[in-house]
Amino acid sequence: MIRLATFALAAACAATTLPAAAQFAKPEDAIKYRQSALFIMSQHFGRLGAMANGRAPYDAAAAAANAEVVADMAKLPWAGFGAGTEGGKAKPEVWKEAPKFKEHQDKLIAETGKLLVAAKAGNIDALKTQFGPTAASCKACHDTFRDR
C-alpha cells in the first residue's frame, strides 16, 4: 500500500512538472484552452467595465463575483503558451520575447488581484480607480503580443 501511495505521489509530481505543451494532446488544444480562458475573463471584465463606466448600474455583489472570476481566470491561460503551441491570435513575439511576455502575465495577475480587492471594497469609486490600470495591463499585452 505504501508503495502504491509513493508511486501515485511521484506520478502527480511528475505531471505537474511537465512542460505546458505536454498538458495538451495537440497544439490546437493549447490554443483553444488559452483563448477560452481569455474569453471568459473578458466577458466578466466587460461587466465590471460597464459598471465602472456607468453603462450598467453598480451592484457590489455582482462586481465582487465578476472580479473573482477575472482574477481566477487571469492565472489560467499561460499554460497554453508552451513551446510548440504557436498560432491563434498570438504573435511570434510571445515565444521570441518570453521574459517580456512573462512580465505582462505577472502584471495582469497583479492588477486583477488589485481589482478583486477593489471590487470587494463594495464601492464604485474603488472599482473605478482600479479598473483603468487593469484594463491598461490587458491593452499593453495585446498591443505587443496579439494579432488583431
C-alpha positions, -999 to 999 in steps of 0.1 A, spaced: 0 0 0 28 24 9 45 16 -25 13 24 -43 9 57 -25 45 66 -32 40 58 -69 8 79 -70 26 108 -54 56 106 -77 32 104 -107 13 135 -95 46 154 -90 58 144 -125 26 155 -140 29 190 -125 64 195 -138 58 185 -174 61 213 -200 29 231 -208 28 216 -243 27 181 -227 -6 191 -209 -24 192 -243 -29 164 -268 -24 188 -297 -11 224 -301 -47 233 -312 -59 222 -278 -35 246 -261 -46 274 -284 -83 267 -276 -76 265 -239 -59 299 -237 -84 315 -260 -113 301 -239 -98 313 -206 -92 348 -220 -127 349 -235 -143 341 -202 -121 366 -184 -130 393 -210 -167 386 -205 -166 392 -168 -142 421 -171 -167 437 -195 -194 435 -169 -171 453 -145 -163 479 -171 -200 486 -177 -204 493 -140 -172 514 -138 -182 534 -168 -218 539 -159 -233 518 -186 -248 494 -161 -260 500 -125 -234 494 -98 -241 462 -79 -215 455 -52 -222 418 -50 -221 413 -88 -189 434 -90 -172 412 -64 -184 380 -81 -172 391 -116 -139 404 -102 -133 370 -86 -138 352 -119 -115 377 -136 -87 373 -110 -90 335 -112 -91 333 -150 -61 356 -152 -40 328 -138 -50 302 -163 -42 310 -200 -4 309 -196 -2 271 -196 -15 273 -231 15 292 -244 41 265 -242 67 257 -269 51 243 -300 17 260 -294 23 289 -317 -7 302 -335 -41 315 -329 -40 353 -323 -7 352 -305 22 368 -323 55 350 -326 69 376 -302 52 356 -274 79 329 -278 107 352 -291 104 376 -261 94 351 -234 107 372 -205 88 403 -216 57 382 -221 61 368 -186 63 403 -172 30 411 -189 15 379 -174 27 388 -139 14 424 -143 -21 412 -154 -23 388 -125 -12 415 -100 -37 441 -115 -66 416 -115 -58 408 -79 -60 445 -70 -93 447 -90 -107 419 -68 -97 438 -37 -113 470 -51 -145 452 -60 -148 436 -26 -144 470 -10 -181 475 -20 -180 509 -35 -180 522 -71 -151 546 -66 -127 518 -56 -138 498 -87 -134 528 -110 -99 536 -96 -86 501 -103 -105 493 -135 -82 516 -156 -49 501 -145 -62 466 -150 -75 475 -185 -42 491 -193 -24 459 -184 -46 440 -208 -41 465 -236 -3 466 -231 -1 428 -237 -25 429 -266 -6 457 -283 27 438 -281 18 401 -283 -16 397 -300 -26 399 -337 -59 418 -342 
